[in-house]
Amino acid sequence: LQHYTHHFQPAQEANKPTLLLLHGTGGDENDLLNLGRMLSPGSALLSPRGNVLENGMPRFFRRFAEGVFDIDDLKQRTVELADFLQAASEEYAFDAHQVVAVGFSNGANIVASMLLLRPESLAGAYLSHAMFPFEPETQVDLQHRPIFVAAGRSDMLISTENTQRLINLLEQQGAEVQAYWNNTGHTIIHEEVREARTWVEKHF
Ligand code: MLT
């Protein structure tokens, strides 16, 4: 089992989903804790640090260049992350069927991959500034796994076409996708958080 430096904060309220928080390139396990609190007060939070280093910057998988993924590495590390999540649910005694992933940028990209390779490990997902990962080899059943996709029309890293391809891919696998667009770049603004929070309250 792969080791991840991580934070776990136990639930303060019953019947709330556990949030799996996955930071962007150069971030760490502290980055999304406040976001997690805002999205779902009282939820347990599991926040690992990506164990790939790119010039000292933690990530969740390797890339050849900005926006060019090492797909083999992505797939292998996706399975490792799903295994870590499963093991953590046993160690910390949270319900493995009530986990909602929250990822930003590189973290969101590995969530997209997890939805395709290990869909059963997530009850839903919030992808903030994610990219199209890869075409799955077989059809995946994402019905009843709601997904919130947030994107910026001025994102220098991700074109609107790429985001639309990601949304189409998820919908083709049966997911109910709620897309939220704003005019900013590769960043999370308050309005996005408010929209995402409303989405969490509605579905979980
Ligand atoms: C990635 O490599 O996952 C994307 O380029 C986004 C990022 O820079 O983290």
Residues whose N, C-alpha, C, O or C-beta is under 5 A from the ligand:
A	BS01	MLT	G24 T25 R63 E66 G67 S105 N106 N109
